[in-house]
Amino acid sequence: MTIKEIFDRMDYGPAPEGNAEVKAWLARHKGNFGHFIDGQFARPGTGFATKNPATGDVLATVTQGTVGDVDAAVKAARRAQPKWARLPGHARAKYLYALARLIQKHSRLLAVLETMDNGKPIREARDIDIPLVARHFYYHAGLAQLMDSEMPGMAPHGVCGAVIPWNFPLLMLAWKVAPALAAGNTVVLKPAEYTPLTALLFAEITREAGLPKGVLNIVTGDGETGAALVAHPGVDKIAFTGSTPVGRAIRRATAGTGKALTLELGGKSPYIVFDDADIDSAIEGLVDAIWFNQGQVCCAGSRLLVQEGIAERFHDRLKRRMDGLRIGDPLDKCIDVGAVVDPVQLATITDMVNGSEGEVYHAKTPLPGQGCFYPPTLITGLGTASRLMQEEIFGPVLVSMTFRTPQEAVDLANNTRFGLAASLWTENINLALDIAPKIRAGVVWVNATNLFDAAAGFGGVRESGFGREGGWEGLLTYLKPAAAAKPIKRVAAIPEPASFDVPDLDRTTKLFIGGKQTRPDGGYSRPVFSSKAKLLGHAGLGNRKDIRNAVEAAHAAKGWGKATGHNRAQILYYIAENLSARAGEFAARLRDLTGRDGRAEVEASIARLFTYAAWSDKFDGQAKSVPIRGIALALNEPVGVIAALCADEAPLLGLISAMAPAIAMGNTCVLVPSDPFPLAATDLYQVLETSDLPPGVVNIVTGSHTELAKPLAGHMDVDALWSFSSADLSALIEAESATNLKRTWVNNARARDWMGAEGEGRDFLRQATAIKTVWVPYGA
């Protein structure tokens, strides 16, 4: 063969990785594993086989976890947690550092075992997964070291239950275990049924690191085991990575329990190629985006959107590149695409592709005669509503559409219920930085794809879940305020007295929707009385249709999010100015409503508007220190439409405390004011109308919190719902929010001091924003 032929064909021979060490490790355990509880392996129980998906060979038998097994693990974690939390941050950092070092020392054993259990190419396990695992433990050792000084007043949740998927078994373990331990929590981990082995090997490694007994516990099993962990009353937080349907079920299962919850769920990520892009680079990036890990990646670039002028040329080159991909034994270092994790997943992929109405192209590359292999596949000719354009396939299947203009690209990219990640390919940096903020996704890569690092938060919006993995923002999800809140007291309206005084002139109070005062759809209202037997007026009783109209008005005002922070600050200052001019009137109204002197509440409301006006242009993002030549920007973006059931006990201040941070960060809102004392909110309409606030930015619907909580929580176009109500609505809100997996912030029947530091600050700003990580590599 000549040199020219070698360069033309680019052939290279097999380079198999040895697996003798893995086989020896399995043999030491006699191919049979029990759970890892309280620092030791339990006796194996009734179990199931875990197989090599590339060959079908049984690797080991692992124990099916029962409710009793989960209970034993949670009790062990509970016993260990107080002592672990009391350790200085430096002590926890030393353990995490030891784990990072041991992962590096055992890196090849872990990589080979991961490949055999999962089916991914050894190159990916060796060069991507395992180094990232070590990086997460190193990074979180640093966070543990700094936590005491950088996060005062915060405490761990307690016992964390972690349920992880099979696509990145050890990396997902690191994403959950490292921040949980750094924050002072203990962990009960349920690895995926298909891929439990590296978690069990990691359990051995924790013993080498001297990790105290009970700090990490691992219970193997199927979905029933995971459900038992989620339902266990001794678990304080659930961290889940997996499918959206299961995430929705977990949201409902934890509703009202007070458990903290983070969900990293599915995606249908767009891969956008503009006509000025470097086509060859974009195609190589696309290979990583969709055929990395056989497409079994939640953020896989599975929707190719290519500009019309280059589409035919791009698809032709892409097909040629697909034909050159090598599929085969994942332990061969020359293999590009390995095996799908299990025959069940293979059948799912096959059925979805066979049911497609598009034009299907399979790579012209041979498949092995045995094992769970599926060829790289491209499907074109689909419509925006096609099943494969909307649903996650979770396999090596790419669907493609074309677009003409940048705005059309944005519209197509956002035409999904998911919002996990996106990739943009263009040589025009102005275009890239214009498009990136418009994409509804938690992560955006510019001229790159699948870049991950422990310092840069990863996570989604919409039905891709909530919460972040990595960075300070990821650590925060494993912490809570150290101060314990008091139970909230139900605040009731003053009942109608036997006789009462009426006002000289009846005043009609309406709802405030789209910048206008409107009558409630149902035509009902209720009288509001003072403690001195005086009829103060009537408040409209909003219903489901009023909520619908308010949400529509909030969406119509989406341009508010594009206003500068300075502009939003000016309007908040103006609202404060106009409220100050009528301070005596509002104080008198509060005195009539509550029987208390209202002057302090009015002054606190004015100060709170000033606080969030100040924050409007100062709640900054960060440039993350990631190990690339480039930059990862963590941007604070508005959540979207935020609804809030405002505090009953603070009729004016409670509403201002919810409204001000929401609109300061660029959100629009739908507010349900104090249920027993709504007239302070209706008086505020005139202040808002005269303060240059654009119509629809703030919408106020008076009525019963109990009646309006359900339509707000279930509304598909509400992005977040906060509840500070004295009615115990947390369980209902969290359960109903599973419809679109909106973010919720509920009080779990606990009180908040609205006049003090609890009533304002960074916690409100974080709830009013979503972090988007934009990766911008540069240079050579």
PEVENLIN-V64009 format. One record per backbone hydrogen bond with DSSP energy under -0.5 kcal/mol. NH is the residue of the N-H (numbers start at 1). CO is the residue of the C=O. Records with the same first field share a line. If there is no record, write none. Layout:
NH->CO ; CO
//
This chain:
6->2
7->3
8->4
9->5
10->6
17->331
23->19
24->20
25->21
26->22
27->23
28->24
29->25
30->27
31->26
32->29
33->61
36->218
37->35 ; 40
40->37
42->35
48->62
50->60
52->57
53->51
55->52
56->52
59->50
60->50
61->31
62->48
63->33
64->46
65->63 ; 220
70->66
71->67
72->68
73->69
74->70
75->71
76->72
77->73
78->74
79->75
80->76
81->77
82->78
84->80
85->81
86->82
87->83 ; 84
91->88
92->88
93->89
94->90
95->91
96->92
97->93
98->94
99->95
100->96
101->97
102->98
103->99
104->100
105->101
106->102
107->104
110->106
111->107
112->108
113->109
114->110
115->111
116->112
117->113
118->114
119->115
122->330
124->121
125->121
126->122
127->123
128->124
129->124
130->125
132->128
133->129
134->130
135->131
136->132
137->133
138->134
139->135
140->136
141->137
142->138
143->139
144->140
145->141
146->142
147->143
148->144
149->146
150->146
151->147
154->151
155->480
157->478
160->158 ; 186
161->237
162->160 ; 188
163->239
164->190
169->166
172->168
173->169
174->170
175->171
176->172
177->173
178->174
180->176
181->177
182->178
183->179
184->180 ; 181
185->180
186->158
187->215
188->160
189->217
190->162
191->189
200->196
201->197
202->198
203->199
204->200
205->201
206->202
207->203 ; 204
208->204
209->205
210->207
211->206
215->212
217->187
218->36
219->189
220->218
225->222
226->222
227->223
228->224
229->225
230->226
231->227
232->228 ; 229
235->232
236->159
237->159
238->260
239->161
240->238 ; 262
241->163
242->264
247->243
248->244
249->245
250->246
251->247
252->248
253->249
254->250
255->251 ; 252
257->254
260->236
262->238
263->466
264->240
265->263 ; 464
269->300
270->421
271->303
272->270 ; 423
273->271 ; 305
274->272 ; 425
277->274
279->277
282->278
283->279
284->280
285->281
286->282
287->283
288->284
289->285
290->286
291->286 ; 287
294->291
295->292
296->293
297->295
300->297
301->289
302->300
303->269
304->302 ; 399
305->271 ; 303
306->304 ; 401
307->273
308->403
310->307
311->307 ; 308
314->310
315->311
316->312
317->313
318->314
319->315
320->316
321->317
322->318
323->319
324->320 ; 321
325->322
328->337
332->329
333->15 ; 331
335->332
336->326
337->326
339->119
340->372
346->342
347->343
348->344
349->345
350->346
351->347
352->348
353->349
354->350
355->351
356->353
359->380
360->358
361->378
363->376
365->363
372->53
373->371
377->396
378->361
379->398
380->359
382->400
386->383
389->386
390->386 ; 387
391->387
397->395
398->377
399->302
400->379
401->304
403->306
409->405
410->406
411->407
412->408
413->409
414->410
415->412
416->414
422->443
423->270
424->445
425->272
426->424
429->427
432->428
433->429
434->430
435->431
436->432
438->435
439->435 ; 436
441->439
442->419 ; 420
443->420
444->773
445->422
446->775
447->424 ; 445
452->450
456->453
457->455
458->469
461->419
463->417
464->461
465->462
466->263
469->458
470->468
471->454
474->470
475->471
476->472
477->473 ; 474
478->475
479->476
480->155
482->153
488->749
492->490
501->533
508->506
509->507
511->518
512->700
513->511 ; 516
516->513
518->511 ; 516
523->520
526->539
528->537
530->534
531->592
533->530
535->501
536->528 ; 534
537->528
538->507
539->526
541->524
542->540 ; 702
547->543
548->544
549->545
550->546
551->547
552->548
553->549
554->550
555->551
556->552
557->553 ; 554
558->555
560->557
561->558
562->559
563->559 ; 560
568->564
569->565
570->566
571->567
572->568
573->569
574->570
575->571
576->572
577->573
578->574
579->575
580->576
581->577
582->578 ; 579
583->580
586->582
587->583
588->584
589->585
590->586
591->587
592->588
593->589
594->590
595->591
596->590
598->587
602->598
603->599
604->600
605->601
606->602
607->603
608->604
609->605
610->606
611->607
612->608
613->609
614->610
615->611
616->612
617->614
618->615
619->615
620->618
622->634
624->622 ; 632
626->624
628->626
630->628
631->776
632->624
633->631 ; 774
634->622 ; 632
635->633 ; 772
637->635 ; 770
639->768
642->640 ; 668
643->641 ; 720
644->670
645->722
646->644 ; 672
648->724
654->650
655->650
656->652
657->653
658->654 ; 655
659->655
660->656
662->658
663->659
664->660
665->661
666->663
667->662
668->640
669->697
670->642
671->699
672->644
673->671
680->677
681->678
682->678
683->679
684->680
685->681 ; 682
686->683
687->683
688->684
689->685
690->686
691->688
693->688
697->694
699->669
700->512
701->671
702->700
708->704
709->705
710->706
711->707
712->708
713->709
714->710
715->711 ; 712
718->715
719->641 ; 717
720->641
721->743
722->643
723->745
724->645
729->727
733->729
734->730
735->731
736->732
737->733
738->735
739->736
740->737
741->737
742->737
743->719
745->721
747->723
750->747
751->486
754->752
756->753
759->753 ; 756
760->757
764->761
765->761
766->762
767->763
768->764
769->766
770->637
772->635 ; 770
773->442 ; 771
774->633 ; 772
775->444 ; 773
776->631 ; 774
777->446
778->629
//
